[in-house]
C-alpha cells in the first residue's frame, strides 16, 4: 500500500514538473518565434514548429469548451504555473499597457490607468495586462478589460464613456538610445468602448 501511494505521489509530482517544463518551453519558444530575443528572427519558423509540441499538449489549439483544455487551464491557474516562466536574457521584450480614455458629460477627455492600492497589486496588474495583451480569445479579453474599466468608472463618477486602449509598448533600440531618442512607443492593438448603465453603475458595451 505504501509503495502504491509513493508511486502515486511520484507520478503526480512528475506530472506537475512536466507541466511547468511545458509552460517554460511554450513561453520561451513564443519569445523566440516573435523575434523578442537576441536570437535572429530569421529562424522564427523553426521555433514555431518546436512550439507546436507544448502548445498541443497544453491544449491551446482546442476549443475553449473542450474538457481537456479546461482541466489543464484550471490546474495551471490554480497552481500558479500558467504565467511567469518565460525568461530570456538579456533582451527586454515589448510589454503591454492599458490606458482608459475617459469622456465626461461636458466634453472634456482625461487619460487614466488602472489604479491599485499597493505595489504587490501593481505587479499582479502588470502580469494580468500582459496576459490580456497576448490572448487570442476576444471575449475573455473584453470581459477583463470591462472589469478594469469598471474600477476606473467608479473613481470618476462624472464619466459618461470609457474607451479602453490596449497596446504594446516598445523600448528604443540601442541605436536610437545612443542617438538620444529614449522615448518608448505605444502601438494600439485593441479598442473597447464602454458606456455607463445608470441603473447598475456598471460599464456596458455601446
PASEBA-1860 file (N, C-alpha, C; in nm, 3 decimals):
! residues 206
1> XXXXXXXX> 0.082/-0.120/0.000/0.000/0.000/0.000/0.087/0.126/0.000 ~ 0.191/0.124/0.085/0.280/0.240/0.090/0.351/0.262/-0.044 ~ 0.388/0.150/-0.108/0.458/0.160/-0.236/0.366/0.221/-0.342 ~ 0.239/0.181/-0.341/0.144/0.237/-0.437/0.121/0.386/-0.412 ~ 0.112/0.421/-0.283/0.093/0.562/-0.250/0.214/0.644/-0.291 ~ 0.332/0.588/-0.265/0.454/0.658/-0.304/0.462/0.676/-0.455 ~ 0.426/0.569/-0.527/0.428/0.578/-0.674/0.327/0.681/-0.724 ~ 0.212/0.690/-0.657/0.111/0.788/-0.697/0.161/0.929/-0.676
9> XXXXXXXX> 0.225/0.952/-0.560/0.281/1.084/-0.531/0.390/1.122/-0.632 ~ 0.475/1.024/-0.664/0.582/1.050/-0.761/0.525/1.080/-0.899 ~ 0.419/1.009/-0.936/0.356/1.033/-1.067/0.295/1.173/-1.072 ~ 0.227/1.214/-0.965/0.168/1.348/-0.960/0.277/1.455/-0.963 ~ 0.386/1.429/-0.890/0.497/1.524/-0.885/0.560/1.538/-1.024 ~ 0.577/1.425/-1.092/0.636/1.427/-1.226/0.544/1.499/-1.324 ~ 0.412/1.477/-1.311/0.317/1.545/-1.400/0.319/1.696/-1.377 ~ 0.329/1.736/-1.250/0.335/1.878/-1.219/0.460/1.943/-1.278
17> XXXXXXXX> 0.576/1.879/-1.258/0.700/1.932/-1.314/0.697/1.932/-1.466 ~ 0.629/1.831/-1.523/0.615/1.826/-1.668/0.537/1.945/-1.722 ~ 0.430/1.983/-1.650/0.352/2.100/-1.692/0.434/2.228/-1.680 ~ 0.513/2.238/-1.572/0.600/2.355/-1.557/0.698/2.364/-1.673 ~ 0.757/2.249/-1.709/0.852/2.247/-1.820/0.785/2.285/-1.952 ~ 0.663/2.236/-1.973/0.590/2.269/-2.097/0.559/2.418/-2.105 ~ 0.517/2.477/-1.992/0.488/2.620/-1.990/0.616/2.699/-2.017 ~ 0.728/2.656/-1.958/0.857/2.722/-1.982/0.893/2.718/-2.130
25> XXXXXXXX> 0.881/2.600/-2.189/0.915/2.585/-2.329/0.823/2.668/-2.418 ~ 0.695/2.662/-2.388/0.598/2.737/-2.468/0.626/2.886/-2.463 ~ 0.652/2.939/-2.343/0.678/3.082/-2.329/0.808/3.121/-2.401 ~ 0.912/3.039/-2.385/1.041/3.070/-2.447/1.034/3.060/-2.598 ~ 0.969/2.955/-2.650/0.953/2.941/-2.794/0.872/3.057/-2.851 ~ 0.771/3.104/-2.776/0.689/3.217/-2.822/0.775/3.342/-2.837 ~ 0.862/3.367/-2.739/0.952/3.482/-2.747/1.046/3.471/-2.866 ~ 1.101/3.351/-2.886/1.193/3.329/-2.998/1.121/3.343/-3.132
33> XXXXXXXX> 1.001/3.289/-3.139/0.924/3.292/-3.264/0.890/3.434/-3.306 ~ 0.862/3.522/-3.210/0.821/3.659/-3.241/0.938/3.757/-3.243 ~ 1.060/3.705/-3.239/1.177/3.790/-3.252/1.198/3.885/-3.136 ~ 1.158/3.845/-3.016/1.170/3.931/-2.899/1.294/3.899/-2.815 ~ 1.391/3.833/-2.877/1.515/3.799/-2.808/1.633/3.842/-2.895 ~ 1.753/3.814/-2.846/1.873/3.848/-2.923/1.898/3.748/-3.035 ~ 1.823/3.638/-3.037/1.837/3.539/-3.143/1.776/3.596/-3.271 ~ 1.841/3.582/-3.386/1.788/3.636/-3.512/1.647/3.587/-3.542
41> XXXXXXXX> 1.563/3.677/-3.589/1.423/3.644/-3.616/1.405/3.557/-3.740 ~ 1.514/3.535/-3.817/1.503/3.456/-3.940/1.468/3.311/-3.914 ~ 1.489/3.265/-3.792/1.460/3.125/-3.759/1.325/3.110/-3.690 ~ 1.235/3.206/-3.709/1.105/3.202/-3.641/1.023/3.080/-3.679 ~ 1.035/3.033/-3.805/0.959/2.916/-3.846/1.002/2.791/-3.770 ~ 1.130/2.783/-3.738/1.180/2.668/-3.660/1.120/2.668/-3.521 ~ 1.119/2.786/-3.456/1.064/2.794/-3.321/0.914/2.769/-3.322 ~ 0.847/2.810/-3.430/0.703/2.787/-3.440/0.672/2.638/-3.446
49> XXXXXXXX> 0.754/2.563/-3.521/0.734/2.418/-3.529/0.762/2.351/-3.395 ~ 0.869/2.397/-3.325/0.901/2.340/-3.195/0.792/2.374/-3.092 ~ 0.735/2.492/-3.104/0.631/2.535/-3.010/0.503/2.457/-3.029 ~ 0.488/2.392/-3.144/0.366/2.316/-3.171/0.349/2.201/-3.072 ~ 0.461/2.147/-3.021/0.453/2.033/-2.928/0.394/2.074/-2.794 ~ 0.454/2.172/-2.721/0.392/2.212/-2.594/0.255/2.274/-2.611 ~ 0.234/2.343/-2.724/0.103/2.403/-2.748/-0.005/2.295/-2.759 ~ 0.027/2.186/-2.827/-0.069/2.077/-2.843/-0.095/2.006/-2.711
57> XXXXXXXX> 0.012/1.981/-2.633/-0.005/1.911/-2.505/-0.083/1.996/-2.406 ~ -0.060/2.127/-2.408/-0.133/2.216/-2.319/-0.276/2.241/-2.366 ~ -0.308/2.195/-2.486/-0.445/2.205/-2.536/-0.486/2.343/-2.584 ~ -0.389/2.429/-2.618/-0.423/2.565/-2.657/-0.485/2.574/-2.795 ~ -0.473/2.469/-2.874/-0.535/2.467/-3.006/-0.678/2.413/-3.002 ~ -0.720/2.367/-2.887/-0.854/2.310/-2.874/-0.956/2.419/-2.847 ~ -1.081/2.384/-2.864/-1.189/2.481/-2.838/-1.192/2.518/-2.691 ~ -1.241/2.638/-2.661/-1.244/2.685/-2.523/-1.332/2.598/-2.434
65> XXXXXXXX> -1.428/2.526/-2.493/-1.519/2.441/-2.416/-1.468/2.298/-2.403 ~ -1.354/2.267/-2.462/-1.301/2.131/-2.457/-1.267/2.093/-2.313 ~ -1.313/1.977/-2.263/-1.288/1.936/-2.124/-1.139/1.923/-2.091 ~ -1.060/1.871/-2.185/-0.916/1.856/-2.160/-0.850/1.992/-2.141 ~ -0.881/2.086/-2.232/-0.822/2.220/-2.220/-0.866/2.287/-2.091 ~ -0.992/2.272/-2.055/-1.042/2.333/-1.932/-0.971/2.274/-1.810 ~ -0.947/2.143/-1.811/-0.881/2.079/-1.697/-0.737/2.129/-1.683 ~ -0.666/2.139/-1.795/-0.528/2.188/-1.792/-0.524/2.333/-1.746
73> XXXXXXXX> -0.611/2.417/-1.800/-0.613/2.558/-1.763/-0.650/2.576/-1.616 ~ -0.745/2.496/-1.568/-0.786/2.506/-1.428/-0.671/2.470/-1.335 ~ -0.601/2.362/-1.367/-0.490/2.318/-1.281/-0.374/2.418/-1.285 ~ -0.334/2.461/-1.405/-0.221/2.553/-1.415/-0.254/2.687/-1.350 ~ -0.380/2.730/-1.360/-0.419/2.855/-1.297/-0.422/2.841/-1.145 ~ -0.476/2.729/-1.096/-0.486/2.707/-0.951/-0.348/2.695/-0.886 ~ -0.252/2.640/-0.958/-0.118/2.622/-0.903/-0.025/2.738/-0.936 ~ -0.071/2.832/-1.019/0.009/2.949/-1.050/0.123/2.926/-1.146
81> XXXXXXXX> 0.114/2.824/-1.230/0.224/2.795/-1.322/0.191/2.832/-1.466 ~ 0.077/2.901/-1.487/0.041/2.935/-1.624/0.113/3.060/-1.674 ~ 0.172/3.139/-1.584/0.243/3.261/-1.623/0.374/3.270/-1.546 ~ 0.461/3.357/-1.597/0.582/3.388/-1.522/0.699/3.296/-1.543 ~ 0.694/3.210/-1.646/0.803/3.116/-1.668/0.873/3.137/-1.802 ~ 0.850/3.250/-1.864/0.913/3.277/-1.993/1.032/3.370/-1.979 ~ 1.144/3.318/-1.933/1.261/3.401/-1.910/1.356/3.393/-2.029 ~ 1.409/3.509/-2.067/1.509/3.509/-2.173/1.589/3.638/-2.161
89> XXXXXXXX> 1.713/3.629/-2.119/1.801/3.746/-2.104/1.903/3.743/-2.218 ~ 1.964/3.859/-2.251/1.947/3.990/-2.185/1.846/4.079/-2.255 ~ 1.768/4.028/-2.349/1.675/4.112/-2.424/1.558/4.157/-2.337 ~ 1.514/4.281/-2.358/1.395/4.332/-2.292/1.285/4.338/-2.397 ~ 1.189/4.247/-2.394/1.087/4.242/-2.499/0.984/4.352/-2.483 ~ 0.896/4.361/-2.582/0.786/4.456/-2.573/0.695/4.417/-2.458 ~ 0.637/4.517/-2.397/0.539/4.493/-2.293/0.405/4.549/-2.339 ~ 0.301/4.534/-2.257/0.169/4.583/-2.293/0.122/4.686/-2.190
97> XXXXXXXX> 0.037/4.774/-2.236/-0.017/4.878/-2.149/-0.166/4.895/-2.178 ~ -0.239/4.929/-2.074/-0.383/4.952/-2.085/-0.413/5.093/-2.036 ~ -0.468/5.177/-2.124/-0.498/5.316/-2.093/-0.647/5.339/-2.113 ~ -0.708/5.411/-2.019/-0.851/5.441/-2.029/-0.870/5.587/-2.069 ~ -0.941/5.607/-2.178/-0.975/5.740/-2.227/-1.114/5.773/-2.171 ~ -1.119/5.861/-2.071/-1.243/5.890/-2.000/-1.309/6.015/-2.058 ~ -1.432/5.998/-2.107/-1.508/6.109/-2.165/-1.613/6.156/-2.063 ~ -1.614/6.286/-2.037/-1.708/6.345/-1.942/-1.825/6.410/-2.013
105> XXXXXXXX> -1.928/6.437/-1.935/-2.051/6.492/-1.994/-2.028/6.630/-2.054 ~ -1.933/6.707/-2.000/-1.909/6.842/-2.053/-1.819/6.841/-2.176 ~ -1.777/6.723/-2.220/-1.699/6.712/-2.343/-1.550/6.695/-2.327 ~ -1.495/6.720/-2.207/-1.350/6.707/-2.194/-1.312/6.561/-2.171 ~ -1.186/6.530/-2.204/-1.135/6.392/-2.201/-1.011/6.385/-2.112 ~ -1.003/6.281/-2.034/-0.886/6.255/-1.950/-0.838/6.113/-1.974 ~ -0.708/6.093/-1.955/-0.648/5.960/-1.971/-0.606/5.907/-1.835 ~ -0.651/5.786/-1.805/-0.624/5.724/-1.676/-0.572/5.583/-1.697
113> XXXXXXXX> -0.494/5.536/-1.601/-0.453/5.396/-1.598/-0.526/5.327/-1.484 ~ -0.532/5.197/-1.488/-0.599/5.122/-1.382/-0.528/5.147/-1.249 ~ -0.604/5.179/-1.146/-0.547/5.213/-1.015/-0.545/5.092/-0.924 ~ -0.440/5.079/-0.846/-0.427/4.973/-0.745/-0.383/5.037/-0.615 ~ -0.392/4.960/-0.507/-0.367/5.016/-0.374/-0.231/4.980/-0.316 ~ -0.156/4.893/-0.383/-0.026/4.852/-0.328/0.068/4.813/-0.440 ~ 0.198/4.805/-0.406/0.297/4.764/-0.505/0.276/4.619/-0.547 ~ 0.231/4.535/-0.452/0.205/4.395/-0.485/0.092/4.385/-0.587
121> XXXXXXXX> -0.011/4.466/-0.566/-0.123/4.465/-0.661/-0.079/4.517/-0.797 ~ 0.015/4.611/-0.800/0.065/4.663/-0.927/0.136/4.554/-1.006 ~ 0.212/4.468/-0.936/0.279/4.357/-1.004/0.178/4.260/-1.062 ~ 0.072/4.232/-0.987/-0.032/4.143/-1.038/-0.104/4.206/-1.157 ~ -0.128/4.336/-1.148/-0.195/4.405/-1.259/-0.110/4.403/-1.384 ~ 0.022/4.423/-1.368/0.113/4.419/-1.483/0.109/4.283/-1.550 ~ 0.111/4.177/-1.469/0.105/4.041/-1.524/-0.028/4.017/-1.594 ~ -0.137/4.068/-1.535/-0.270/4.050/-1.595/-0.278/4.121/-1.730
129> XXXXXXXX> -0.227/4.244/-1.739/-0.231/4.318/-1.865/-0.150/4.247/-1.971 ~ -0.038/4.185/-1.931/0.042/4.108/-2.026/-0.039/3.992/-2.084 ~ -0.111/3.923/-1.997/-0.191/3.811/-2.043/-0.306/3.858/-2.132 ~ -0.367/3.971/-2.097/-0.475/4.025/-2.180/-0.422/4.061/-2.318 ~ -0.303/4.121/-2.322/-0.247/4.163/-2.449/-0.207/4.048/-2.540 ~ -0.180/3.931/-2.482/-0.132/3.819/-2.561/-0.241/3.717/-2.593 ~ -0.359/3.733/-2.537/-0.464/3.634/-2.562/-0.526/3.652/-2.700 ~ -0.571/3.543/-2.757/-0.642/3.545/-2.885/-0.792/3.528/-2.865
137> XXXXXXXX> -0.835/3.519/-2.740/-0.976/3.497/-2.709/-1.041/3.632/-2.680 ~ -1.113/3.685/-2.779/-1.165/3.821/-2.769/-1.263/3.839/-2.654 ~ -1.348/3.741/-2.630/-1.449/3.755/-2.524/-1.384/3.762/-2.388 ~ -1.279/3.681/-2.368/-1.207/3.683/-2.240/-1.138/3.817/-2.220 ~ -1.074/3.867/-2.328/-1.005/3.995/-2.320/-1.103/4.108/-2.287 ~ -1.216/4.109/-2.357/-1.314/4.216/-2.336/-1.372/4.213/-2.195 ~ -1.396/4.095/-2.139/-1.452/4.085/-2.005/-1.354/4.137/-1.901 ~ -1.226/4.103/-1.914/-1.126/4.151/-1.819/-1.110/4.303/-1.829
145> XXXXXXXX> -1.108/4.353/-1.952/-1.096/4.498/-1.971/-1.219/4.568/-1.912 ~ -1.336/4.506/-1.929/-1.459/4.564/-1.874/-1.450/4.576/-1.721 ~ -1.396/4.474/-1.656/-1.383/4.477/-1.510/-1.287/4.587/-1.465 ~ -1.178/4.602/-1.538/-1.083/4.709/-1.504/-1.143/4.846/-1.533 ~ -1.222/4.854/-1.640/-1.288/4.981/-1.672/-1.388/5.019/-1.564 ~ -1.451/4.920/-1.505/-1.550/4.949/-1.401/-1.484/5.015/-1.280 ~ -1.366/4.968/-1.241/-1.297/5.030/-1.127/-1.259/5.174/-1.159 ~ -1.222/5.200/-1.284/-1.190/5.337/-1.325/-1.316/5.423/-1.323
153> XXXXXXXX> -1.426/5.366/-1.370/-1.553/5.438/-1.373/-1.596/5.479/-1.233 ~ -1.579/5.390/-1.138/-1.623/5.417/-1.001/-1.542/5.529/-0.938 ~ -1.417/5.546/-0.982/-1.333/5.653/-0.927/-1.362/5.787/-0.993 ~ -1.434/5.786/-1.105/-1.465/5.909/-1.178/-1.614/5.908/-1.212 ~ -1.698/5.946/-1.116/-1.844/5.937/-1.137/-1.897/6.026/-1.248 ~ -1.823/6.128/-1.291/-1.872/6.216/-1.395/-1.850/6.164/-1.535 ~ -1.785/6.047/-1.548/-1.754/5.991/-1.679/-1.881/5.932/-1.743 ~ -1.900/5.957/-1.872/-2.014/5.902/-1.943/-1.974/5.791/-2.040
161> XXXXXXXX> -1.845/5.787/-2.076/-1.796/5.682/-2.167/-1.649/5.659/-2.140 ~ -1.609/5.533/-2.143/-1.469/5.496/-2.128/-1.425/5.420/-2.252 ~ -1.318/5.467/-2.314/-1.259/5.395/-2.426/-1.128/5.333/-2.377 ~ -1.122/5.200/-2.378/-1.004/5.127/-2.331/-0.909/5.105/-2.448 ~ -0.786/5.151/-2.433/-0.683/5.137/-2.537/-0.578/5.039/-2.488 ~ -0.574/4.923/-2.550/-0.477/4.820/-2.514/-0.374/4.808/-2.626 ~ -0.248/4.819/-2.591/-0.144/4.814/-2.693/-0.011/4.769/-2.640 ~ 0.085/4.761/-2.729/0.221/4.720/-2.692/0.310/4.843/-2.677
169> XXXXXXXX> 0.403/4.833/-2.583/0.497/4.941/-2.557/0.637/4.889/-2.585 ~ 0.706/4.954/-2.676/0.840/4.911/-2.715/0.944/5.013/-2.668 ~ 1.053/4.961/-2.613/1.163/5.047/-2.570/1.248/5.084/-2.692 ~ 1.321/5.195/-2.687/1.406/5.233/-2.800/1.518/5.132/-2.821 ~ 1.560/5.117/-2.944/1.672/5.028/-2.973/1.802/5.090/-2.923 ~ 1.908/5.011/-2.925/2.038/5.062/-2.881/2.081/5.180/-2.968 ~ 2.057/5.169/-3.100/2.094/5.277/-3.191/2.015/5.405/-3.160 ~ 1.883/5.390/-3.135/1.802/5.506/-3.101/1.846/5.568/-2.969
177> XXXXXXXX> 1.879/5.483/-2.873/1.921/5.532/-2.741/2.050/5.612/-2.752 ~ 2.143/5.563/-2.831/2.269/5.634/-2.849/2.250/5.765/-2.923 ~ 2.147/5.767/-3.011/2.119/5.889/-3.087/2.041/5.992/-3.005 ~ 2.005/5.957/-2.884/1.934/6.050/-2.797/1.785/6.029/-2.791 ~ 1.733/5.935/-2.869/1.590/5.905/-2.867/1.562/5.799/-2.762 ~ 1.516/5.838/-2.648/1.496/5.746/-2.537/1.348/5.729/-2.501 ~ 1.262/5.768/-2.594/1.119/5.757/-2.568/1.067/5.618/-2.609 ~ 0.974/5.567/-2.530/0.908/5.442/-2.565/0.789/5.471/-2.657
185> XXXXXXXX> 0.758/5.377/-2.743/0.649/5.394/-2.839/0.532/5.304/-2.802 ~ 0.412/5.356/-2.821/0.289/5.282/-2.790/0.216/5.251/-2.920 ~ 0.188/5.123/-2.942/0.115/5.080/-3.061/-0.017/5.018/-3.017 ~ -0.127/5.085/-3.051/-0.259/5.039/-3.009/-0.299/4.912/-3.084 ~ -0.342/4.811/-3.009/-0.382/4.683/-3.068/-0.533/4.662/-3.064 ~ -0.596/4.703/-2.954/-0.740/4.682/-2.938/-0.802/4.807/-2.876 ~ -0.925/4.835/-2.918/-1.001/4.946/-2.862/-1.139/4.893/-2.823 ~ -1.175/4.911/-2.697/-1.308/4.871/-2.648/-1.374/4.993/-2.585
193> XXXXXXXX> -1.501/5.015/-2.615/-1.575/5.127/-2.559/-1.683/5.076/-2.464 ~ -1.700/5.149/-2.354/-1.800/5.113/-2.255/-1.877/5.237/-2.212 ~ -2.009/5.226/-2.211/-2.095/5.331/-2.158/-2.147/5.288/-2.022 ~ -2.184/5.388/-1.941/-2.232/5.355/-1.807/-2.380/5.321/-1.811 ~ -2.414/5.220/-1.733/-2.554/5.184/-1.711/-2.596/5.252/-1.581 ~ -2.675/5.357/-1.590/-2.708/5.436/-1.472/-2.785/5.356/-1.367 ~ -2.850/5.250/-1.407/-2.928/5.171/-1.311/-2.838/5.081/-1.226 ~ -2.727/5.039/-1.284/-2.637/4.949/-1.211/-2.503/5.013/-1.181
201> XXXXXX> -2.467/5.121/-1.252/-2.336/5.184/-1.233/-2.223/5.106/-1.294 ~ -2.256/5.013/-1.383/-2.154/4.929/-1.444/-2.135/4.966/-1.591 ~ -2.012/4.947/-1.644/-1.989/4.977/-1.784/-2.052/4.874/-1.875 ~ -2.108/4.918/-1.987/-2.168/4.829/-2.084/-2.115/4.863/-2.222 ~ -2.114/4.766/-2.310/-2.069/4.791/-2.447/-2.175/4.870/-2.523 ~ -2.133/4.978/-2.591/-2.231/5.059/-2.667/-2.304/4.976/-2.770
END
